[in-house]
């Protein structure tokens, strides 16, 4: 699949639900949101049908997100279905880690390839202040279990003034364990529109003051992460910098919201309503052809770049509604 700027699109992030068992202050307002009615959420069969079409068009990688994806019932069965689709090379999961430990063995057996666990603090009190709930111990247990099961593991950290004093401690998770700690710049979207995080350059400088000079490593050309190695660390440190080091020229992804909107860019509301096509009542062959044609046309509308640095409100949804 190609967009209007010649970029190859082979990565789909699938939001399975807009619900979450945390209330991270940069993702969802404290009062929560009006959740999508159950009947408007794509079924696993509908997701499978869409992925089958997109795999035939060149889709290779899937990431399951939310809200919190593990809230969705019987997620293991969906992974089993997606794993069998020809052309799909990776099925990844981004989770807050609260429910992962109980399902990890089943997820591995079903075909899950990789896991990203979000964690902004190692302090239980601050964990509660950021997320609105307790649960740090469960997240740390999930990290241990993911490593024990040999999942390639990444820890996602959003650096801000809240956890500024813990950046080195969080980085130390990669010292004696083979995992990546990724510092992701806070994006001014949804609940975080008026918030400001710490830049990747600030965080890198802060870490180098403690651990010495970081050596940059070669990375995947389509990955937004810049990888670094500190002397004596088993794992790697990564920086994802949508504001200070934008990576739009290499963007290879689109997003599917839980209610069936294929979003072309995280920053904008523009999307293709694939649910409408999937539920049109037409024959399977006609739905397949219509999806293929409409997706190809939609990709030509994919913006060349976001406008996050211009602080314009181009996205009306919360991150939990988009799929992080």
C-alpha positions, 0 to 999 in steps of 0.5 A: 500500500502506498500513500500520496507521498510514496510512503509504504503503509504496512503497519496497522494499529488496532484499537480494541476498546476505548475503555481503560482500567486506568485514568492516566491524566494525559490520556483521559480526563478524570471524569472519563469519557462517553464510551462507544456503545457495545454495538458500535464496536467492531467485532473480532470477525469484522477486524479479521475481515479487514485485516485479511483485505489489508494483508492482501494489499501489503499489511505486515505488522499489527499492534493491538491497543486500546484504551486497554486492549486486555479489557476486551474479552477473549483477546486470545481468540483474536490473536489466533485468528490474526496469526493465521492470516498470510502476510502478517509477520508480527502481532504486537500488544501495547498494554498498561500491564495490569492484566497481562500477567494472568494472560501472558502464557495464553497470549504467547501460545496464540501467536503474540510476537512482542509486548510494550508495557506503559510505565511512567513511575516506580513509585506507588504514590506517584503511580496513583497520582498519574493513573488514578489507581493503584497497581504498580506491583501488578505492572512490575509482575507483568514485566517479569513474566514477559521477560520469563516468556522471552517476549521482546519487551519495551517499556514506554515512558512519557517523561514530564515534570511529574516523573522528572526525578525518576528518569534515571531509575526508569532507565535502569530497568534496561541495565540488567535486563534485555528490554528497551526503555523508550522515552516518548515525548508527550503529544498535545492531543485530547486531555494532554492538549494544554500539557507540556512534557520533556523533550528527548534531548533533555532526557538524553542529557539527563541520562548521560549526566548519570550514565556517561555518553550514549552511543547511537545504534542503527535502527529500523528505518520505519521505526520512530525510535532512535536507539542508544546504548549505555555502557554496561547496559544489557538493554537499550534506551530509545527516544520517540520524538514526534515534536522535537525530531518528527519522523513523518517522512518515514511514517508507515502506519494507519490506525483503526479505532474501536468503532471502525474508523481507519485514521490516516494520521494520529493528529487529524480527525480525517478517517475512512468509515470501514465499519459502514462498508463491513456492515453494508449487507453486500456479499463478502466479495463485494465488501472485499473489493469495496474495502480495497478500493476505498482504502487505496483512495483514503491513503492518498489523503494521508497528510504529509506531516502532523501539526503538533508543533503548531499547537493547533487543535486538529484532533477532537478525540482523546488518546483512549478513543484513538488508540495510543 
